[in-house]
Amino acid sequence: MPIVDSLTLQVLDDNASFGPFLPDLMLPGLKVLRHTGDAGAPVMSRHALHAEFGLSILAISRRGGSSAKVLIDFGYSPEAIRNNLAMLGIDLSDLDAAVLSHGHLDHYGGFPGFFGAGSTHAVPLYVGGEEAFCERIALIGNPPPVMGALDRAALASAGFRVHISAQPEIIRGQAFTTGTIPLSSFERPAIPTRMRPGKGCDRAALDPAKRAATLLPDDGAHELATCFAVKGLGLVVIASCSHRGVINTVRRAQIVSGVDKVHAVVGGFHLVRPRTEDEAKRTVAEFAAIDPTYVVPMHCTGDVFIQEAMRVMPQKVVRPYVGTELVFSS
């Protein structure tokens, strides 16, 4: 398992933004740098970073004399992504790879904002299974609306080349994926969607038990996380949405890497419906047992977990916002 010298995660899309008043933080093994898009400008911009219910994180790691730039999820809308990339002055012409954690619109919808149609910049995109491309129904209304499916042809036109693997993968010699995540803790799958096998995805490439169905409950079996082992610190686990359970995700990262020490867990922990408040509080207790140095809740984590985590382990909780850089280095 590769060990990197340093890792920077910058939030490109999330559901929270903040103005220029938060201070940067210098913590053991972590710098938290706040960005609003106005830094160094003589006049405040009439534009602002956009927050929405989506997630996208840019990871830049360094190992020896080499570096890797990996995009983790695409956010919700191309408009927000284009705006935030411009405001933050981020150039992705040298992007090395991308990872899509799972096939939900709030994680893949923004991909046209990174590269336009007809892009010649080929970027390998790692996904955990063919299910990532199946059409989904969102269980958020009556009648439930169609979420849709990730358009494979549009993805290819935007420059992304799909690499499907249910097994852990090393990315650019620096990052690694967990592969699909077993249910090893008290956590149950919690996915507020139904999946349509064969619609948008190749039915023959799905699990044989799912091929004959026309509509079935989503179990998130294709979900994966992206991780780094940072020299002198331990694991940084980017859980994205944790439909398979954030504790299950962390334990999978530990087993795959052979590294027990967890420095930080970053991302959405999905401790909202269909999970309960009791499950959110139990997850805090499980985190306390794992004892990561930092917990960085984002996206779909929910207020109950955040409030309980602040009560139980306030020194570990770090709140990020759109534009925030998290710099991990010993």
N, C-alpha and C positions, 0 to 999 in steps of 0.2 A: 504494500500500500504506500503510495507516494506521500511524503511529508513536505509541506510547503513552508517557506520561511515567513511569509506574511500573506494576509488575505484582506481585501477590501470589498465590502458589500455595499452597493448604493441602491437605495429604494427609488425605482422609476415609477411605480404605480402602487397605490395603496388607498385605503379608505379614509386616511387622515392626513391633513396638512396643518402647518403651523407657521406663524409669522416670524419676524426677525428677532424675537425676544428671548428665545431659549439659548442658554449658553452651551458652548462645546463642553464635552466632558473628557477628562483624562483619567481613566480607570486602569487598574492592573490588567494588562493584556488586552485592553480595548480603548480606542479613542472613538468618541462619538462626535462627528462633525456635522453641524447643521448647515444646510444650503437652502436658500430661498429663490435663487436665480438672479438676485440683485447684487451679489458680492462684487465689490470693486467698481460698480457703476456710479457715475457722477449724479445720475438722476434715477429715481425709482421707476421701474418699468410699470406700464399700465396693464401688463399681463401678469398672471400668477401661475404657479404650479397647480395642476389639476389633480384633485383627489377623487376617487371613485371606488366602487366595490369591485376592485380587481387587484391583481398582484403581479408585479414584475420586479426582478432584482438583477442587477448587473454585478457579477463576481469577477474581480481581478486578483489573481494570485501570482506569487513569485517564488521560484525555486531555483537557487543558484543564479545563473545568468539568464534564465528563461522566464517567461511570463505566460499566463493563459487568461483570456478574456471570455467568460462564459455567461450567457444570458439564461436566467432561470424564469420561465414563464413570460407571457406576452402582455399581461394586463387585459383590461376589458375592451377599451375602445382605441382605434387608431388615432383619433383626434387628441385624446389625452396623452398618448405616448409621444406623438409628434411634438406637441406643445412642451412636454417636460424635457424631452431630449434637447430641444432648442434652448429652453430656459437654463438648463444645466450645462450646456455647451459640450454635450457628450457626442463623440464620434465613434460610430460602430463599424467603420469601414474595415477594421482589422479584427472583427469579432471571430473568435476561433470555433465556438460551438454554442449550441443552445440545448436546453432541457425543457420538456413540457411535462409537468408533474402528473396531469390527468386531463381528461377531455371535457372540461367545463368551460363555458363561454367566458367567464370572468378571468380565466387563465390563458385562453388562446385568442380571444377576440381582437386583441390589439396588434396581431402580427403584421398586418399591412403597414402599420406605422413605423416599422423598423426598416424594411426594404420595400420599395415599390414593385409593381408588376414588371416583369421582364428583367429583374435584377440578375446580373452575371456573377454576383458575389455568393459563391456556394458555401453554405454553412451546414455542417452536420447537426441534425436535430434528434436527440435521444428521447424516446418514449417507451413506456413499459409494456405496451401491448396494443394489438389491433383495436381493442375496445375504445381507445382514445378517439377513434374516428367515427364511432357510431352516433347516430342522432339520439338526442335525449329530450325528455319531457321534464320540465321543472315543476316540482310539487310546491308551488308558491301561490296558487290562486285557484279559483273555481269558475270555469274549467282551467286545469293546469296548462300554461302556455308551452309551446314548442320552443326549446332552447336552440335546436338546430344541431349542426355537426361541423366539425372542422373541415374546410374545403381543401382536399389534398392537392388538387390542381392549382388552386390559388397559392397554397403554401409553396409548391414547387416553383411557381412563377416568381414568388418573392425571394427565391434563392435558398430555401431550406431543403435539405436532403435527408429524408427520414431514415433513422436507424432504430428498429424495434428490437428490444431485448428485455425479457423478464428477469434476466440475470444481472448482477452488478457489473458495471462497466467503468473502466478507467477513462477519464476524459482529458485529453491533451497532456497526459502524464502528471496531472496535478489534482484534479477533482475526481470524485467517484460517485456513482449512483448506488442506491441501496438495492436496485432491482425491486421486484414486487415485495410487498410487506406482509409477513405472516401475522395472524392474530394471536399474539403470545401473552397478552395481559388481560385485564378485566375489560378492556375496551372492545366495543362492538363497531362494525362498520356503520357509519352515519352519513348517508348520501341522499340528499333531498331531490333525487332525480330517478326517472325510469329510463331504461335503455332500449333502443329498437335494433336488435341484431339484423345485420344485412342492409340497413339503411344508412348509407354513407361509409360503411365499413365492409370489408370482405368477410362474408359469413363463414366461408371455408377456413379462414384463419383464426376464428374464435375458438374458445373452449368448446369441445364437442357437446357438453351439457347445455350450452346456450344457443347452439346453431339453429335449432328448430323453432325457437320462440319468436313471436312477433313483437312482444313487449314484456319486459321483466324488470323486477326491482334491481337497482344498481348496487353492486357490492364493492365498487372501487378496486377490483382485483388488479387493475393495471397501474394503479397509483405508485409512484416512486418518489424518493427524496434525493436531493443533491448534497454532498458532504465534502468537507475538507479536513485533513489532519494537519494541524498547525504546530510547527516545531516549538517545543517547550510549553505548549498550552493544552493540547488535546483536540477533540473533535468539535467542529462547527457544523451543525446539522440544519439544513434549510428545508423545513418540513412542508412548506407551501400551503397545504390545506388540511392535511391530517385526517382525511376521511377514514383511513384505516387505523387511526388512533395515533396521537403524537408520542405516547409512551412506546407503543409498538414500533414506531418509526425510529426512535432513538435506540431502542434495543437492537433493532435490525442493523443500524449503522455501527454499533459496537461490535456485533458479531462479524459483520462483513469485513471491518477494518482490523479487528483484533486490538483496538484501542478502547480501553474502559473509561478513561477520563473524558468527560464532556465539558468543553469550555463554554459553548453557547448553543442554544436552540432558538432558531429564528423562523418566523413565518406565521401562517394561520393555523390555529389548533382546532378549529371547528367545534367549539364548545357552546354552540347554540343549537336550536332545533335541527334535527330530531334528538340531539343529546339533551340531558336534563341538568338542572343546577347541581344536583347531587353528584353527577358525573364530573362536572366542572371542578367541584371542590375536591373530589377524590383525586383528580388529575394533579391538582396542586400538591397533595400529599405524596403522590408518586414521584413528582418532580423533586420534592424535598429529599426523598430517599436516594434518587440518582445523584443529587447534589451538583448540578451544573454550576459553573461560575456565573453565567448570565442566562436569563430567559428574556427573549425579545418577541413579545406577542404582537401580531399584526392581523390585518384582513378580517378573517371570520372567527377570531378567537372568542370574542364576547366579553361583556362587562363582568359577569360573575367570576370567571377565572381571573381576570386582571385584578379585581378588587381583593379576591382571596389571596392571590399571589403577593400582592402588595402588603397584605396583613401578615402572611406567614414568612415571606422571604423578601422584604422590601429592598435589601441591598443587592439582590440579584436581578431585579426587573428593570429593563431599559426600554423606554418608549421611543420608537422611531416614527418618522413622518416622511411624506414624499420628499425626496431630495437628500435625506439623511445618509451619511456615510458611516459605516461601522468598520473600523480598521483594527484587525486582530494581528498582534505581533508581540513577541516576548522581548 
